[in-house]
């Protein structure tokens, strides 16, 4: 929800969204990345999520033209 809201805030603040909260067979119940292997080889994220989504929406606008 947070990522979707950030995306909408940057791309189209007038838009809205909703989730049905319906759980279907096969849907993952918990999404959480395990980045321990990445960290073990020295990876550190260079962009925070909100800034990455802002850059992505800027790119989308350019591609739409």
N, C-alpha and C positions, 0 to 999 in steps of 0.2 A: 504494500500500500504506500509506503513512504517513497519508494523509487518511482512509482506511477505518479504520485502527487508532485514530486520534484520535476519529472518529465513534463507534466501538464503545465506546471507553473512557468517553465521556460518556453515551451512550445506554443501553447494556446491557453492562456489563463482563463479564458471564458468557457473552456470545455469542462465537463464533469465526468466522473466515472463512478461505477459501483461494482461491487463484487456480489455474486449470488450467495456466497458461502456454502454452496452445494458441494459436497464431497462425492466425487464419482469414483468408481472402482478403478484402481490404478493410479489415481492422483497421489503425488507425494504429499505427505502431511506436514513435513518440516523441511524447509530449505535452509541449509547452512553449509557454506563452503568450508572445507578443511584445507587451509592454505599452509599447513605445517611443512609439507614437502617443498613448496615454493620458498618459504622462509629459510629452510635448511640449506638452500643453494644461494641464498643471499638476496632474493627478490624482496624489494620494498615497493609498495605502490607509490607512484609519482603523482597521481591525481586523485583527489577525493571525489566521491560519487556525485555530489551536487555539481562540481565543476566539470566533471566528465559529461554529465547529461546536458549541461549548458552548451558545451562545445559540440556535442552530438546534434542538438537541436539547431544550432547555427549551421552546421554542415547540411542538415536536412533541408533547411530553407534555401541554401545555395543550390542543392541538387534539384529542388522543385522548379527552379526557374528555367 
